[in-house]
Amino acid sequence: MKLKNVLIVVEDIEKSKQFYQDLFGLTTVLDNDGNMVLTEGLALQDKKIWQEFLGKEILPESNSCELYFEEANLEAFVEKLERLYPSVRYVNRLMTHSWGQKVIRFYDPDGNLIEVGTPM
């Protein structure tokens, strides 16, 4: 058995696709009417479809998981983030952990938590 994808729920699938393409260079592998798979195994699903499956409310900014990316030139990434998405909501701006890793945490347009850190 192997993990194939990580699925996140989004309000506007095209807006989310653009966000992940702009910031992380992800591209579309499969687009299937409210379900989209991007490179690196990230799947986007329309919020209405997910709510029908679960029969439960979606809780943005639940902080129960995060998408983690690594970037060697984190300062350049932060500049790109601030230029392309100036209204992004931060959990923490660029910081350095005690073990020397630089990280930034913020939410995507749907409240999914993202961390970008320098390689360990």
Order of alpha helices (4+ residues) and beta strands (2+ residues): beta-alpha-beta-beta-beta-alpha-beta-alpha-beta-beta-beta
